Amino acid sequence: MKSNCIEVPQIILPVPAVDMQAWAVIACDQHTSDASYWDELNRFVGDKPSTLRLTLPEIYLEGDIGGKLSAISSAMEKYRSEGIFRILPPGFILTERKTRFSPLRRGVVLAVDLEAYSYEKKSNALIRATEATITERIPPRLKIRESAALEFPHIMLLYDDAQDTVLGPYRQDDSLETVYDFDLNMGGGHIRGKYLQNVGPMLEAFESLIKDNLLFMVGDGNHSLATAKTAWEKIKPRLTEEERKTHPARYALCEAVNVYDEGIRFEAIHRIVKNVDAKKFAEGFPAKRGECDCALYVRGEKFPLRFGGDAPGAIAEADEYIAAYIAENGGTVDYIHGEDALRALTEQDASSVGIALPKMDKAALFPLVKKYGSLPRKTFSMGESEEKRYYIEGRVIVK
């Protein structure tokens, strides 16, 4: 059963005996400069079944990952053989997420057709990237997906539904089965999921939202979705036309959230440049006047700046300088959520400089992408790190 770019999946969840607090872990692209987070999480999980064993945190993505991929594949097969999973009938899961930053964020876990997705800068696809996709980041992730029998996504799609037509009818519906309800580890708040089997009305609501041939924009996890697309394009030539219609690798599991949801807040993604002469980097930063409040952090000290005509413009200016400086002088760049975390990191490391960047108005997202195409990479984050999606649901992606 499918409507436009939406597929109704058979979702995999752990059996009730599994400790869900250990099972669910935060998206792999978080805390990429904080090894202590992952060390603490690893101790908390211990030997319990966990998606930590089925995914690869990006902090460990450098170097030879062959052994890590084998461990992931082995863990998937072990969990399957031990009966860790249950498979739900085709349907969606409605999610309710509470964190210390937001009282409630509501979404729906569904699958999308990768044939309807494009990460090209200018696209007319039903599902589009909101920001630039770095194709060099796809190959290591592709190795992970190609060696896996299951997917556990942290992808979040945004849709434009000012009248709340998709999830509104289910706000007071107590008839749906609750399939999980627990506190997330590491300060992630609380999550509840309800199973929806009668998806017809929701599919019709989604179809009515299509405007200018656009339904979804990728809010989080675009490189994961781009990886799934790349994997599908490699598989597709080996299949007949009929096989292509139903092959599980053609689809990807995601959570879709209304951009107007009260739990969706756009936050800035800051830059930290490491292993540089901090004084030289700061003094060379273009002293432009602009519209956006920004800042440099050196050894924890803040130096306010204003540049850029809007948030994407300020981010593009900063990224351009960072790239040029690194090309000439060396160094590395990472992306940090939260200005306090940025300040603390520069305080700890005298050879780093932080660049605090502005946040974008979420109401501007759909109009800007429609007009200009994808925005600069890491233009915005949907909330703080702790609010990112945790791996919970899965799906089979092999025949």
N, C-alpha and C positions, 0 to 999 in steps of 0.2 A: 504494500500500500504506500503510495507516494504522491506528494503534491508538489509540483515544480521541483525544487531542489531538496526537499525533505524526504528522508527515508525513515520508516518506523522500525527501530532496531529491536533485537532480542538482547536485552541488557544482562550482563553478568554481575552478580553481587556475591559477597562472601556468605556462607551459611550462617545462621544465627549464633552458632557456638563461637564464631571468630570474634576476638576483641577488636571492635571497630576503632577504638582510640589508637591502637597500634597499627591497624590496617591503613587508615587514611593518612597520607602525608602531603605536604605542600608541594606546589608546582616546582619542577626541577630547575627552573630558571631563576629561582629566588635565592637570596643570600649567597651570591656568587663570590663575595669577598669575605665571607664569615664562616670559616671552617668549624668554629666552635658550635655553631648552630647544628650542623650536620653531625658532629661528634655527639652532642647531647641527644639528638634525635635517635641516632644509632643505638646509644645506650638504653634509651627508653623503649625502643622496639624490641631489642634483644633477639630471641629466637622465635618470636611470635610471627604468624603470617602478616605480611605488610607489603604495601605497594612500594615501600622503600627498596625492596628486593626485586621489583619488577620494572623499575625506572632507573635512570642514571642522572643524578644531580649534576648540573653543568659545571660545578666547581671541580668535578673529577673528569671533565671531558678532554682535557689536554693529554697528549702522548698516546701510547698504545692502549686502546680500549678493548682489545680482543678478549682478554680474560674477563673483563667486566660484562661484555656481551654474552659470553658463555654462561656466566653466573646468572644473568637475567633469564636466559632461555631455560636453563636448568630449573630455576625457581618456578617459572611458569608451568613447566611439565610436572614438577613435584607437587605444586598446589592442585593441579588438575587431577593427578593420579590419587591424591589423598582426599579428594572430594571436598576441597575447600570452597568450591564455587556452586552457586545455583543459577540457573538460567531462567529469566522471567519470560512469559509470553510476549509477543510483540507489543510494544507500548512505549510510553514516555515516563520519565520521573520528574515530578514537580519538586523543586528544591526551595527550602527556606533557610537562609543563612543569617545568623546574628553574630556580630563581633562587638568589641568594645568601641569601635569607631562608628558603627552603623547598627541601628535597631533591627533592621530587616532588609535582606535582599532576596528577591524571588526570581527563579529561573526555571527552565525546562530542559532536561537532558534528552537529546534526540540525535539522529544521525543526518548528515548532509551528503549530497551527491558531489563528489570531487570534480565531476564533469562540469558542474555549475560554479566552480570557484576559480578565480585567477588572482595571482599576486603581482601581475604586471602593473606598472605605475598608472597607466590609463587603461581602463577596462570597462566593458559593458556587461560583465558577468553578474549573476544574481547574488553571488557571494564575493566580496572584494576585500583586499587588504586595506587597512587604514593607514599603514605606514610602510616605508621602504623595506623590502625583503632583501637580506644579504645572502645571496646564493651560496657564498662560500661557507655559510653556516649549515647548509643542508647535508653535505656528504656524511659527516660523522653521525648525524641524527638518522640518516637513511640506513646506515649500517645497523643501528638499533632496531628500526622498524622491520627491516628485511629479515632479521634473525628472530623476530618475535611472532608468536601465534596469536597473541592477544594485544589489544590496545587499551590503555588507561589514560584518558585525555585530561589535560588542563586547559583546553581551548575554550574560550568564551566568545560567543558571537553577540553582537548588538543588533537590535531591530528597533525601528522607529514607530512607536505605538503610543501616541499621546493620550488616546482614549482608553488604554488598557484593555483592548478587546481580546487579546490572547489569554492572559492569565486572570483578568478580572472576574470572569464567571466562576472561577474556582476558589476565590478568596474565602468563602464561607462554606465550602463543600467538605463536610466531615465524613462523607461516605467512602472516600478513597483510602486504600490500604496504606498504612505507614510501613515502609520497608527499611528505614533506618532513622534513628533519632539519638544523637549522642554529642558529647563535647569533643571538639577537635584538640589534638595535642599542640603543644608549643604556642599556646595563646591564640589559637585560630578561631575561638568562639564556639558556637553551637550550630549544628546542621541537622535538618530533618528532610527526609525524602518520602514522597507519596507516589504510588504507582498509578498511572492513568492508562487504561486499556482502550477506552472509547475515545480515540484521538480525532475522529472525523470533524467535530466542531472546531477543534483547535487548528487543524489543517486549513479549514475554510477561512478562519480568522487570519492566519498567516498569509494566505493567498491574497486576501483583500488589502494587505499592507504593501504589496509590491507597487513601487512607483519608479518610473524611469528605468524599468528592468532591474531594480535593486531591492533586495530583501534584507540581507545580512551584511554587516561589516565585522571584521575580526577585531575584537577588543583586546584579547590576550591569546598568546599561543600561536601567532601567525606562522612562525618558523616550523612549528609542529604540523600545522595544517599544510604548509608548503611541502614538508617532507612527505606527508601522506599522499599528496598530489603527485610528487615525483615518483614515489614507489608505485603508484597506480599506473602512471604513464609507462613504466618499465614492464609491468605485468601485461598491460592491455594488448600489445601486439601478438602475444602468444595465445590469445583467446579468440573464439568465434564470436560473431555478433551477438548470438543468443547468450553465450557465457558471460559476455561483458555486462549484460543487464543485471545479473544477479550476483556477480562475484563480490564477496564481502570487502575486498580491498578497494573497491570503487567508492566506498562510503567511509565517513569518519565520524566518530562520536564527539559531540560537543555539548556545552551548555549554552542556551540562548537566553539573553536577558534584555529586557526593555531598556533602552538608553535613558528613558524617563523614570525608571525605577528609583525609589528614594534611597536605595542602597548603592546606587551607582554614583560615585564621585570621581571626577577626574583629578588626579594628583600629578605633580611634576615628576619627571625622572631626571635626576641630577647626574652629572659626570664627575668621575674622579680620575685624574691622570697620574699614573704612578711611575716611579723610577725616573724622575726628571729633576732638573735644577729648578726648584720651586720659584725662586726669585726671578730667574730668567724667564720662565713661563709666564708668570704674573705680569712682569713688566712689558712683555711682548704682546699681551692681549690687546686687541684693537680698542682704543679709547673712544668708541662711538657713542653718540647720544641716541637714545631711542625711546620706545614707549614702554618697554617691559622691565619690571624690577627683577634684577638678577644679582649675583654676587660671586666673588671669588673667596675661597677659604684656603688660608695658608697657615699651617701649624695651629689650626683651630680658630684663628682670627678671621673675622669677616670683613670683606672690603666690598661695599655695595656698588653696583654698576647698573646702568640702564642702557639696553641695546635691543635691536629688533623692532619691527613694526607691529608684530603680533607674536603669539607664542611659537608657532611653527617657524617664523622668521628668525626669532632669537635663537632657537635651537639649531637652525641651519647655520647661522653665523658662528655659534660656538663650536659646532662639529667641524666646520671648515677650518677654523684655527687649530683645533686639536689635531686634525689629520695632517695639516701642513707642518705643525711643530714636531709631531712624532716622526714624520717622514724625514725631517732634517736632523733631528736630535735624538731620536729614539724615545722609548717609553711605551706604556700601555694605557688603555682606557677601559674603565668599567662603568657600570650603570647602577646608581644607588637610589633606593626609595627612602625618602625622609631626609629633611635638611639636618636634623639632629645627628642622624647616622653619618651623614656626609662630614659634618664638622668633627665628629669624634674620630673618624678615620684619618683625617688630615692632622689631627692633634697627635695621633699615635705614630704617624709616619711623616717625617720632615721632608721626604723626597716625593711627596704627593701634593697635588693641588685639586681642590674641589671647585666645581662650577655649579652654583645653584641656579636653576632655570625656572621659568614661570609655568603655571598650569593653564590648560586650555579649557574654555567653556564647553561643556559636553553638548550643549544645544547647537554648537557650531560644527560638530563633527560631520553629520551627513551632508549638509550644504557644502562644506569645504572639500570633502572627498569627491563629491559629484562634480564640483567645479574644476578642481585642480588635479585630481587623482590622489595617489597615496602620499601621505605626509612624511616628513623626515623620520628616520628610524628613532624609536624610543621617544616619541613626542609626548606621550602621556601614559600614565598608569591608572588603572581603575582601582583607586584606593591604595591603602598601605600594604606592605608586604604580607602581614598577617591575614589580610582579607583575600589573598589570592586563592584560586581554586585548589582544593585538595583532591588528590586522586582517590576516587571511591568506586565508580562504576567502570565496567569494562565491556569489551565486545570481541568476539572471534573475528580475525581478519584473514584467515587462511581457509582454503577449501578443505 
